[in-house]
Structure formats: structure tokens, C-alpha cells
């Protein structure tokens, strides 16, 4: 009788550490894809504007370089 009680106690304590069964729940998330083309076009436009400004600045300084 003592061995049966001891075996049942061991099984009960081991089952406390067993992982709980998972429920199968379908979870789907619908995410909108960002508009990369619009962002890319905006960045491209900004980069071209900065480049044009830099070229204009350098063209103004071209005449003054080396005349000192």
C-alpha cells in the first residue's frame, strides 16, 4: 500500500511540471503593406533637390577658387 501511495504521489508531482495542452486557435492578422513607392519617390525628390542646391553652391564658388 505504501508503494502505491508513493507511486501515485510521484506521478502527481510530475504532472505538475508537464506542459499544458495548447488550444488550436487560428489567429490571423491582416496588415496593410506600406506604400514603398511613394516613400521612395519622396526620398528621391528630396535627394535630387539637395544635389541641385549643392551643385549650384559649387558653381558659384568655382570662380573664386584659386584666385587668392
Secondary structure, DSSP 8 states (H G I E B T S, - for coil): -HHHHHHHHHHHHHHTTS-----------------HHHHHHHHHHHHHHHHHHHHHHHHHHTTTTT--
